Amino acid sequence: MDLASMQQALSERRQQQLHRNQFAMQPLPDGMVRVQGKDYLNFSGNDYLGLAQDPAVLAALTEGAARFGLGSSGSPLVTGHHYAHQALSDALCDWLGFDEVLLFSSGFAANQTMLQTLAAQDERILLDKLSHASLIDAAKHHAGGFKRFLHNDLTSLHQLLIQQATGKSVVVTEGVFSMDGDSPDLAGMAALCALYQAPLLLDDAHGLGVCGNEGRGSWQQQGLAPAQLQALMANFGKALGGSGGFIAASATVIDYLRQFGRHYIYSTALSPALCWAQQKAVQLCRQDDWRRERLQQHLGLFQQLAQAAGLPLVASGSAIQPVLVGDAGRCLALSQALKEKGIWLTAIRPPTVAAGKARLRITLSAAHQPEHIRTLVAALQELF
Ligand SMILES: Cc1ncc(COP(=O)(O)O)c(C=O)c1O
């Protein structure tokens, strides 16, 4: 593309109030953040359990760096898979009850691999209309094509399954949707998939650590067994406080991905020091039920106050609590006004959400203090 076309596209983005800025953030304790010398309550992060700043996790990162070094210095099938990667993989299998896992440098890469490798050329991918960009982009490149079913709508999914020959669909959804915070009926979906012999692939980026026993995720909370999912994808960048992603599945599926998953084979393996810290985060996530309880208390307090204040909430029982604004320009102005009150709450605008569905997407964390939530709702009430 020539520079003039780029400038044209950029100025259109600005005119539509859709241009995005990037800030250098310095995380502080209690779910706060410092930006350009000013401290804010951060309600836009994904550190749901407060593990990103946990001293034991940070000590493990230091220990991991001392023992294993910064980089893996190789792709996993050459020299990049180290002791620390294996230890993290084993910890994930033990926690989640899947045979094996593969680690990826990002959840985005994990989703690309999951869809591009596991959907055969003569199978059609069926995915939820509000799926994350990493799933949509992978589906768009699929030779067998894709269709989107209405959000969390099993009837709509059923109609698409009927259109294909049995055994020729692959179904993809999320455990907790990133922009709406709601969840599908996973048990109903798994039953439907079984009926049409369609493998079910789940992205549980926002469910892992937060939902289910020991935080195993939304699938476990809804009573699914590992065998009902052909693959589970989740990442370390949300409740587990770090970065990277993984796919968990049966030994056969993982070996297939290991042999044919191009994002896995041709990419440098995660930092071993990071893997060592992630393993500590997994351990704390499993054992520290108090983090999930605290998050639930914050959620209860937020919903009670927000409902009393009459805020236009999108129905969600998760740590993601969107306040619907609609117009992108208004959403941006509200976000700016909140900043002036010491609250960091990013305006989520198209194309991340559909046109006319701009929102303030609040994310709650166990790291917050109840007082922060009161301050947030009072500020929103004043602005709405
Ligand atoms: C639902 C969902 N899937 C996948 C991803 C991508 O994960 P990562 O940020 O680790 O690349 C994200 C995060 O942005 C997400 O919200």
The ligand as an SDF file (V2000), in Angstrom:
LIG
                    3D

 16 16  0  0  0  0  0  0  0  0999 V2000
  -11.0370  -14.3870   23.8260 C   0  0  0  0  0  0  0  0  0  0  0  0
   -9.6030  -14.1370   23.5030 C   0  0  0  0  0  0  0  0  0  0  0  0
   -8.9400  -15.0410   22.7720 N   0  0  0  0  0  0  0  0  0  0  0  0
   -7.6510  -14.8570   22.4420 C   0  0  0  0  0  0  0  0  0  0  0  0
   -6.9600  -13.7450   22.8490 C   0  0  0  0  0  0  0  0  0  0  0  0
   -5.5360  -13.5650   22.4100 C   0  0  0  0  0  0  0  0  0  0  0  0
   -4.6830  -13.9010   23.4520 O   0  0  0  0  0  0  0  0  0  0  0  0
   -3.2600  -13.1810   23.6210 P   0  0  0  0  0  0  0  0  0  0  0  0
   -3.5400  -11.8120   24.1390 O   0  0  0  0  0  0  0  0  0  0  0  0
   -2.5460  -14.0470   24.5890 O   0  0  0  0  0  0  0  0  0  0  0  0
   -2.6260  -13.1650   22.2840 O   0  0  0  0  0  0  0  0  0  0  0  0
   -7.6020  -12.8000   23.6540 C   0  0  0  0  0  0  0  0  0  0  0  0
   -6.8780  -11.6320   24.1990 C   0  0  0  0  0  0  0  0  0  0  0  0
   -6.7150  -10.6070   23.7760 O   0  0  0  0  0  0  0  0  0  0  0  0
   -8.9650  -12.9750   23.9580 C   0  0  0  0  0  0  0  0  0  0  0  0
   -9.6340  -12.0560   24.6560 O   0  0  0  0  0  0  0  0  0  0  0  0
  1  2  1  0
  2  3  1  0
  2 15  2  0
  3  4  2  0
  4  5  1  0
  5  6  1  0
  5 12  2  0
  6  7  1  0
  7  8  1  0
  8  9  2  0
  8 10  1  0
  8 11  1  0
 12 13  1  0
 12 15  1  0
 13 14  2  0
 15 16  1  0
M  END
$$$$
